[in-house]
Amino acid sequence: MAMQNADVETLRRLVFGRATCRAYLPRPVPEDVIRSIVEVARGTASWCNTQPWDLVVTSGGSTDKFRDALMEQVRQHPGLDADFPFPDAYRGVYLDRRRRSGFQLYAALGIGREDKARRDSQSFENFRLFGAPHVAIVTVPGELGTYGAVDAGGFVSAFLLSAQAHGVATTPQAALAMQSGFIRRYFDMPEGRKVVCGISFGYADAQHPVNGYRTERAGVDDILHLV
């Protein structure tokens, strides 16, 4: 029982200790650490054990080249080119949560609610990969449809927690999927692969104010319905 409780506390510490990083140090993550992160994440469950996820991970110069190309792509072609539908709208509690998260971000950076230029600039940081030294592009086979993407979501969560356990900060980014076609062409991926998201990662700049706030989580009674 003591071991079981220790496991629960370790998992709780990893889950609630992790936060999305938005400013990184330039120091790269050693390859053996990257491999160890993925070694743990590959144990994720999947529908019929299909394990549909695939990763392209950049390092060093390959990250910089991709970052520069992606930023230029977004400047020239800012429209949505996603493999999976983005939300049509946010309503109710989902809108409230999204707004609170955004207000916390802007407050941490001293950006006023009416300062559209700085808000747009901060949003563009997604395509600069927040200065991270690495990015992982997560894809699935298109023919597996919705549940292939669901399985990939499980893998992403495992990757984030594994990285946290290794002392590596992460930024899961749906924003990168807005340029799915470009990303597929850039990395010469097979046409049938669908981009789920990107995960920028590296070592957090703990002194940067953007990494100093934490978003809220709904309570157990808000999401659990015992019948």
Residue, then its C-alpha position, 0 to 999 in steps of 0.5 A: m500500500a505504501m508503494q501504491n501511495a508513493d506511485v500516486e503521489t509521484l503521478r500527482r506531482l508530475v501531472f500538477g507540476r507540469a505547465t506549458c512553457r513559453a520561454y526556453l533556454p537555448r541549451p539542447v536536450p541530449e539525444d539519450v534524454i530525448r530517446s528516454i522520453v519517447e521510450v516511456a511515452r511509447g507505452t501509451a495504450s491505443w485502439c486495437n494496439t495500433q500505436p498510430w503515432d509517429l514523431v519527427v523531432t528536430s535538433g540544433g540547426s534543423t530546428d532553426k531552419f524549420r523555425d525560420a521557414l515556418m515563420e515565413q510561411v505564416r507571414q505569407h500564408p496565414g490562413l488555416d490549413a489543418d488536417f483536423p477541424f478546429p473549433d468553430a467557436y468556444r461557448g459557455v464554460y469553455l469560453d470562460r476557461r479560454r478567456r481566463s487562460g489568455f488573461q493570465l498570459y497577458a497579465a504575466l507579460g504586462i500586455g493590456r487587453e486592448d493592445k492588439a499588436r502585442r497580443d498578436s506578437q505573442s500569438f506569433e511566438n507559437f511559430r517561433l516555437f517559443g525559442a525552444p531548441h527542439v520540436a516534435i511533430v506528431t502525426v497519425p495515418g489519415e485512414l484511422g480517422t478520429y480514433g487515431a487522433v484520440d490515440a495520439g492525444g494519449f501519446v502526447s499526454a504520456f510524452l509531456l509527463s515523461a518529459q516532466a519526469h526527465g526535467v524537460a519543459t514542453t509546449p503542446q501546440a495545436a497552432l502548428a497544425m494550422q500549417s499541416g500541409f506546409i509541415r508535411r511538405y517540409f519534412d517530406m512526410p507521406e501524403g497519408r500522414k495527418v498532423v495532430c500537433g507539435i510539441s516544442f520542448g527543451y529547458a525552461d527559462a525559469q526567470h522569464p515572467v511568462n513561465g511564472y503563472r499557472t492556469e486553473r483546473a476544474g474540480v473533480d465534482d465539475i467533471l465526475h458524474l457517478v450514477 
